[in-house]
Amino acid sequence: MIVLIPILIIEGFLLLWSSRRAGLFPYPHMILIYLMGSQIALAAVAGGVEYPFLALYSTYAFADHLTSFVLLYFAIFLLIVGTQSPPAGRRFDLLQGLRSRLAGLVGADESRGAILTAIAAMYAHLLMIALSVHPSVIWYNTTYLSMSNEAVLRSVNAITLFTIQTNKFVGIVAAAFFGYYWARRRYEMAAIVAPLAIFHFLYELGGHSRLAVLYTVIVALALFIYRGNKLQFGALIGMAIAILLFCLQGRSEPAQGISSIADFPQVLLRSFSENGSTSFLNVFEGAFVTSEIGRYFPTFPATYKILSFSPFPSFIDNFDVLRERAQVPLQHYVPASAFLEVDAFGPPYVVLYVVTQLVAGKLSVLYLSRRRDLTAIVVNLLMLSAAYIQFTYAVRTVYRLFVIAGVISVVGLYVSRSMGRSRDRRMRSRQRARPDQPGAGEPATRDRDATERARRREARRKLAQAQMRGSRRWVPTDR
């Protein structure tokens, strides 16, 4: 603990420096805050606090390994936002003036069609789910993970497999859409996407999946970003913690499915009665899994390593078949995290994984700082989701989300740049067509230049007067 305190102070200082320099983003700063909490939880367990979850796969947590890993993680991801200084007036900050800086996407003519198309695609996906799965299995079953594998499907084919495998990604987008529109008080659009968000939330909650927690956190972040209401944000984060405890405890319960949500209070109380205050350590469960990096040395076939980095669904590359015989979990219900796997894969795969996450994260932050619309916030929240689940799930689940976020960011930045150039060309065309109108053509340009020169002369005069008086008061001036 004595060593941990200065480490936390250094990490907190770096986090504060980065946020003050470039703003506070959902990704990567929320993940860095999560890691700081993880270090405290690991130190508590190493100091004697009992955590029954570790009995499933480990005798104790390698806190020293995770501490070194977290320091590296900080160093890498502070590069994403800490090394850039956005232009004046373009700073993105969650805590200061953010609501006035973010523009609504659907209100723009050039974006309305894209958003409505995305919503229509998500409803089409919902229809495919209704046609592909057994309603009885979704409502009630007795086997954990039945709702996320082939057991839930009416028939197994390429279309149904693609539908169930993309369910989680669509749920993240639906939650981000709903949170955005609700926070922006665009209640008509929120009502349109609400059935999508509610269905995916109940689906994951009934399956006792952490994604239900993630959906809640996404809505909480949207409300905090656009409304700045700390009370609502705290209430939703508290709700997310309760959902996490329910999901982890509910996996060992006999009832699974959406109908099991009715037992939420009883399961939550059972979690506290069996585990006591250590139930809150489940929030940092991924840290304990990742801390096993010091003694996780399995052997994977080359095919498994390569296909783990494939962005394609399993019905194309048949990874699901390979996973059944090649994946090495820590325990039957405790999969190895992405960091454990890439470390076992070897240095080339570690470099590929870290560089991909670094590039995709940088692009998502750059896109959000420039565009500041719904698509950009969804991409950044997608990066946040992937970065969170990488501590508890394998490379295959996480890596494709990094790739998707990176590709969307590149496309969004290119489209934004093209739209800006088009607006500039239209403005120049109007100026050439109406040279005598105020604000257009050469006469207006000369007037603006003269006004700018006079303003600068006045600023220099005031600065000289202030210096002669020996004043230390800062006087704004232009270079």
C-alpha positions in Angstrom: 0.0 0.0 0.0 2.9 2.3 0.7 4.1 1.9 -2.8 0.6 2.2 -4.3 -0.1 5.6 -2.8 2.6 7.5 -4.8 1.7 5.5 -7.9 -1.9 6.6 -7.6 -0.8 10.2 -7.0 1.3 10.2 -10.2 -1.5 8.6 -12.2 -4.0 11.1 -10.9 -1.7 14.0 -11.7 -1.2 12.7 -15.3 -4.9 12.2 -15.7 -5.6 15.7 -14.5 -2.9 17.2 -16.7 -4.3 15.3 -19.8 -7.9 16.4 -19.1 -6.9 20.0 -18.6 -4.8 20.1 -21.7 -7.2 18.4 -24.1 -10.5 17.9 -22.3 -12.1 14.9 -20.5 -13.4 12.2 -22.9 -15.4 9.1 -22.1 -12.5 7.2 -23.7 -9.8 6.9 -22.6 -10.2 8.8 -19.3 -13.0 6.7 -17.9 -11.0 3.6 -18.4 -8.0 5.1 -16.7 -10.2 6.0 -13.7 -11.5 2.4 -13.7 -7.9 1.2 -13.6 -7.0 3.4 -10.7 -10.0 1.9 -8.8 -8.8 -1.6 -9.8 -5.4 -1.0 -8.3 -7.0 -0.1 -5.0 -9.2 -3.2 -5.1 -6.1 -5.4 -5.8 -4.2 -3.8 -3.0 -7.1 -4.4 -0.6 -7.2 -8.1 -1.5 -3.4 -8.5 -1.3 -3.7 -6.9 2.2 -6.1 -9.5 3.5 -9.6 -8.7 2.2 -11.2 -12.0 1.1 -12.7 -12.2 -2.4 -14.5 -15.5 -3.1 -14.4 -15.0 -6.8 -10.6 -15.7 -6.8 -11.2 -19.2 -5.5 -12.6 -20.2 -8.9 -9.3 -20.0 -10.7 -6.5 -18.5 -8.5 -4.9 -18.6 -5.1 -4.1 -14.9 -5.1 -3.9 -11.9 -7.4 -0.6 -10.8 -8.9 -1.0 -7.1 -7.9 2.6 -6.3 -8.9 2.0 -7.4 -12.5 -1.2 -5.4 -12.9 0.4 -2.3 -11.3 3.2 -2.5 -13.9 0.6 -3.1 -16.7 -1.5 -0.1 -15.6 1.5 2.2 -15.6 2.2 1.2 -19.2 -1.5 1.6 -20.1 -1.5 5.1 -18.7 1.7 6.0 -20.6 0.3 4.7 -23.9 -3.2 6.2 -23.7 -2.3 9.6 -22.3 -0.6 10.0 -25.7 -4.0 9.8 -27.3 -5.2 13.2 -25.9 -2.3 14.5 -23.8 0.0 15.4 -26.7 -2.5 17.6 -28.6 -3.8 21.0 -27.8 -7.0 21.7 -29.6 -7.5 25.1 -31.3 -9.1 27.8 -29.2 -12.8 27.4 -29.0 -12.7 23.8 -30.1 -11.9 22.2 -26.7 -14.0 19.3 -25.7 -14.6 19.1 -22.0 -17.1 17.1 -20.1 -17.0 19.4 -17.1 -17.0 22.9 -18.5 -19.4 24.3 -21.0 -19.8 21.0 -22.9 -23.5 21.3 -23.5 -23.1 24.6 -25.3 -20.3 23.1 -27.5 -22.1 20.0 -28.8 -24.4 20.3 -31.8 -27.3 17.9 -32.5 -26.7 15.6 -35.5 -30.3 14.9 -36.6 -31.0 18.6 -36.9 -28.6 18.9 -39.8 -30.0 18.3 -43.3 -26.9 16.4 -44.4 -27.2 14.0 -41.5 -30.8 13.3 -41.0 -31.0 10.7 -43.7 -28.0 8.8 -42.3 -29.4 8.7 -38.8 -32.9 7.5 -39.9 -31.2 4.9 -42.1 -29.3 3.6 -39.0 -32.4 3.5 -36.9 -34.3 1.6 -39.7 -31.4 -0.9 -39.9 -31.5 -1.5 -36.1 -35.3 -2.2 -36.4 -34.6 -4.6 -39.2 -32.1 -6.3 -37.0 -34.7 -6.5 -34.3 -37.1 -8.2 -36.7 -34.4 -10.7 -37.7 -33.9 -11.5 -34.0 -37.7 -12.1 -33.6 -37.6 -14.5 -36.5 -34.4 -16.3 -35.6 -34.7 -17.1 -31.8 -36.9 -19.2 -29.6 -39.1 -16.8 -27.5 -39.4 -19.4 -24.8 -35.6 -19.6 -24.4 -35.3 -15.9 -24.1 -38.1 -15.8 -21.6 -36.9 -18.7 -19.4 -34.1 -21.2 -19.5 -31.9 -23.0 -16.9 -28.5 -22.7 -18.5 -26.2 -19.7 -18.3 -25.1 -18.4 -21.7 -28.0 -20.1 -23.5 -29.1 -16.6 -24.8 -25.7 -15.9 -26.4 -25.0 -19.1 -28.4 -26.7 -21.4 -30.9 -29.1 -22.8 -28.3 -31.3 -19.8 -28.6 -31.7 -20.1 -32.4 -34.6 -21.7 -34.2 -32.3 -22.9 -37.0 -28.5 -22.5 -37.4 -27.5 -20.8 -40.7 -25.4 -17.9 -41.8 -28.2 -15.3 -41.4 -29.2 -16.4 -37.9 -25.6 -16.6 -36.7 -24.9 -13.1 -38.0 -28.0 -11.8 -36.3 -27.1 -13.2 -32.9 -23.4 -12.3 -33.2 -24.1 -8.6 -34.0 -26.7 -8.3 -31.3 -24.2 -6.8 -28.7 -22.9 -4.2 -31.1 -26.4 -3.1 -32.1 -27.3 -2.8 -28.4 -24.4 -0.5 -27.7 -25.4 1.8 -30.6 -29.1 1.7 -29.5 -28.1 2.7 -26.0 -26.0 5.6 -27.2 -28.8 6.8 -29.5 -31.4 6.7 -26.7 -29.1 8.4 -24.2 -28.1 11.1 -26.6 -31.7 12.0 -27.6 -33.0 11.8 -24.1 -30.3 14.0 -22.7 -30.8 16.5 -25.6 -34.5 16.5 -24.7 -35.4 15.3 -28.2 -38.1 13.1 -26.8 -39.7 12.2 -30.1 -36.4 10.7 -31.4 -35.8 9.1 -27.9 -39.3 7.5 -28.1 -38.4 6.1 -31.6 -35.2 4.3 -30.4 -36.5 3.5 -26.9 -38.0 0.1 -27.9 -34.6 -0.9 -29.3 -32.6 0.2 -26.2 -35.1 -1.4 -23.8 -35.1 -4.7 -25.7 -31.4 -5.0 -25.8 -31.1 -4.0 -22.2 -33.6 -6.6 -21.0 -32.1 -9.2 -23.3 -28.6 -8.8 -21.8 -29.9 -8.4 -18.2 -32.0 -11.6 -18.5 -28.8 -13.3 -19.8 -26.9 -11.9 -16.8 -24.4 -10.2 -19.1 -22.2 -7.3 -18.2 -23.4 -5.5 -21.3 -26.5 -4.5 -19.4 -24.2 -2.6 -17.1 -22.5 -1.0 -20.0 -25.8 0.2 -21.6 -26.7 1.8 -18.3 -23.3 3.5 -18.1 -23.6 4.8 -21.6 -27.0 6.5 -20.8 -25.5 7.9 -17.6 -22.6 9.4 -19.5 -24.9 10.9 -22.1 -27.0 12.6 -19.4 -23.9 13.9 -17.6 -22.3 15.2 -20.8 -25.4 17.0 -22.2 -27.2 18.0 -18.9 -24.4 18.0 -16.4 -26.8 16.6 -13.7 -24.5 14.9 -11.2 -27.5 13.5 -9.2 -28.9 11.6 -12.2 -25.4 10.5 -13.1 -24.7 9.2 -9.6 -28.1 7.4 -9.5 -27.5 5.7 -12.8 -24.0 4.6 -11.8 -25.3 3.2 -8.6 -27.9 1.4 -10.6 -25.2 0.0 -12.9 -23.3 -1.4 -9.9 -26.5 -3.1 -8.6 -27.0 -4.6 -12.1 -23.4 -5.9 -12.1 -23.9 -7.6 -8.8 -27.2 -9.1 -10.0 -25.6 -10.4 -13.2 -22.7 -12.0 -11.5 -24.7 -13.6 -8.7 -27.5 -14.5 -11.1 -25.2 -16.7 -13.3 -25.3 -19.4 -10.6 -29.1 -19.2 -10.1 -31.3 -21.9 -11.6 -33.5 -19.4 -13.4 -32.1 -17.6 -16.5 -33.9 -15.4 -19.1 -35.9 -12.3 -19.0 -38.3 -13.7 -16.5 -35.5 -14.0 -14.0 -35.3 -10.2 -13.8 -38.4 -10.4 -11.4 -36.0 -11.9 -8.9 -33.7 -8.9 -9.0 -34.2 -7.8 -5.3 -33.8 -11.4 -3.9 -30.7 -12.1 -6.0 -29.1 -8.8 -5.0 -29.8 -9.5 -1.3 -28.4 -13.0 -1.7 -25.2 -11.6 -3.2 -24.7 -9.4 -0.1 -25.6 -12.2 2.3 -23.1 -14.6 0.8 -20.3 -12.2 -0.1 -20.9 -9.2 2.2 -19.1 -6.0 1.3 -16.7 -7.9 -1.0 -19.6 -7.9 -3.5 -18.4 -4.5 -4.6 -15.1 -6.0 -5.7 -17.0 -7.5 -8.5 -17.0 -4.1 -10.2 -13.3 -4.7 -10.7 -13.5 -8.3 -11.6 -11.7 -7.8 -14.9 -8.6 -6.5 -13.0 -8.3 -9.7 -11.0 -8.6 -11.7 -14.2 -6.0 -9.6 -16.0 -3.7 -9.8 -13.0 -3.2 -13.5 -13.8 -0.9 -12.4 -16.6 2.1 -13.5 -14.6 1.2 -17.2 -14.7 -1.0 -17.7 -17.7 1.1 -19.6 -20.3 -1.2 -21.7 -22.5 -0.3 -22.8 -26.1 -2.6 -21.7 -28.9 -2.6 -22.9 -32.5 -1.5 -20.4 -35.1 -5.0 -20.5 -36.7 -6.6 -19.4 -33.4 -4.1 -16.5 -33.0 -4.8 -15.2 -36.5 -8.6 -15.6 -36.5 -8.7 -13.8 -33.1 -7.8 -10.7 -35.0 -10.4 -11.2 -37.7 -13.1 -8.6 -37.9 -15.5 -10.9 -39.7 -18.4 -12.9 -38.0 -17.9 -16.5 -37.2 -20.2 -17.8 -40.0 -17.6 -16.5 -42.4 -14.3 -17.7 -40.8 -15.8 -20.5 -38.6 -14.0 -19.2 -35.5 -16.8 -20.5 -33.2 -15.8 -24.1 -34.1 -12.2 -23.4 -33.5 -12.9 -21.6 -30.2 -14.5 -24.7 -28.7 -11.3 -26.7 -28.9 -8.6 -24.1 -28.8 -9.6 -21.4 -26.3 -8.0 -21.8 -22.8 -10.2 -20.1 -20.2 -9.1 -19.6 -16.6 -12.2 -21.5 -15.5 -15.3 -22.8 -17.3 -17.2 -19.5 -16.6 -14.1 -17.3 -16.4 -12.6 -16.6 -19.8 -9.1 -15.2 -20.2 -9.0 -11.5 -20.9 -7.8 -10.0 -24.1 -4.5 -9.0 -22.5 -3.9 -12.5 -21.2 -4.4 -13.9 -24.6 -2.2 -11.5 -26.6 0.5 -11.9 -24.0 0.4 -15.6 -24.6 0.2 -15.2 -28.4 3.6 -13.5 -28.5 5.2 -10.1 -29.1 4.0 -9.5 -32.7 0.4 -9.9 -31.6 0.9 -7.7 -28.6 2.2 -5.0 -30.9 -0.7 -5.4 -33.4 -3.2 -5.3 -30.6 -1.8 -2.2 -28.8 -1.1 -0.3 -32.0 -4.7 -1.0 -33.3 -6.2 0.2 -30.0 -3.9 3.3 -30.0 -4.7 4.3 -33.5 -8.5 3.6 -33.2 -8.5 5.5 -29.9 -6.7 8.5 -31.3 -9.0 8.6 -34.3 -12.1 8.4 -32.1 -10.9 11.3 -29.9 -9.9 13.3 -32.9 -13.3 12.7 -34.5 -15.1 13.7 -31.3 -13.1 16.8 -30.8 -13.7 18.0 -34.3 -17.2 16.8 -35.2 -18.9 16.7 -31.8 -22.1 15.1 -33.0 -24.0 11.9 -32.4 -21.9 9.7 -34.6 -18.7 10.9 -33.0 -20.0 10.3 -29.4 -21.3 6.8 -30.4 -17.8 5.9 -31.8 -16.1 7.1 -28.6 -18.5 5.2 -26.4 -17.9 2.1 -28.6 -14.2 2.5 -27.8 -15.1 2.9 -24.1 -17.1 -0.4 -24.3 -14.3 -2.3 -26.0 -11.7 -1.0 -23.6 -13.8 -2.0 -20.6 -14.7 -5.6 -21.7 -11.1 -6.3 -22.8 -10.3 -7.0 -19.2 -12.8 -9.8 -19.0 -13.3 -11.2 -22.5 -11.0 -12.7 -25.2 -9.3 -10.9 -28.1 -11.9 -12.0 -30.6 -14.8 -10.2 -28.8 -12.8 -6.9 -28.4 -10.6 -6.4 -31.4 -13.3 -6.1 -33.9 -14.9 -3.3 -31.9 -11.6 -1.4 -32.1 -11.5 -1.9 -35.9 -15.1 -0.8 -36.4 -14.5 2.4 -34.3 -11.4 3.2 -36.2 -13.0 2.7 -39.6 -16.0 4.8 -38.7 -13.8 7.6 -37.4 -11.7 7.7 -40.6 -14.9 7.8 -42.7 -16.4 10.5 -40.4 -13.3 12.6 -40.5 -13.1 12.3 -44.3 -16.8 13.2 -44.8 -16.5 16.1 -42.4 -13.5 17.5 -44.3 -15.3 17.0 -47.6 -18.4 18.8 -46.3 -16.3 21.6 -45.1 -14.6 22.0 -48.4 -18.0 21.9 -50.2 -19.3 24.7 -47.9 -16.2 26.8 -48.6 -16.7 26.4 -52.4 -20.3 27.4 -52.2 -19.4 30.4 -50.1 -16.8 31.5 -52.6 -19.2 31.0 -55.4 -21.8 33.2 -53.7 -19.2 35.9 -53.1 -18.2 36.0 -56.7 -21.8 36.1 -57.8 -22.6 39.1 -55.4 -19.4 41.1 -55.1 -21.1 44.3 -53.9 -23.1 42.8 -51.0 -21.8 43.3 -47.5 -19.8 40.3 -46.3 -18.9 39.2 -49.8 -16.4 40.2 -52.5 -13.4 42.4 -52.5 -14.9 45.6 -50.9 -16.0 43.7 -47.8 -12.6 42.0 -47.6 -10.8 45.4 -47.5 -13.2 46.7 -44.8 -12.6 43.6 -42.7 -8.8 43.9 -43.1 -8.9 47.6 -42.0 -11.0 46.8 -39.0 -8.7 44.0 -38.0 -5.6 46.2 -38.3 -7.3 48.9 -36.2 -8.2 46.4 -33.5 -4.7 45.1 -33.3 -3.2 48.6 -33.1 -5.6 49.4 -30.2 -4.6 46.1 -28.4 -0.9 46.9 -28.8 -1.5 50.5 -27.4 -3.3 49.1 -24.3 -0.6 46.5 -23.8 2.1 49.3 -23.9 0.2 51.4 -21.4 -0.2 48.4 -19.0 3.5 47.7 -19.2 4.4 51.3 -18.5 2.2 51.2 -15.3 4.0 48.0 -14.3 0.7 46.1 -14.2 0.8 42.4 -14.3 -2.8 42.2 -15.6 -3.0 40.1 -18.7 -4.3 42.0 -21.8 -5.6 39.9 -24.7 -3.9 40.5 -27.9 -3.5 38.7 -31.2 -0.2 37.6 -32.6 
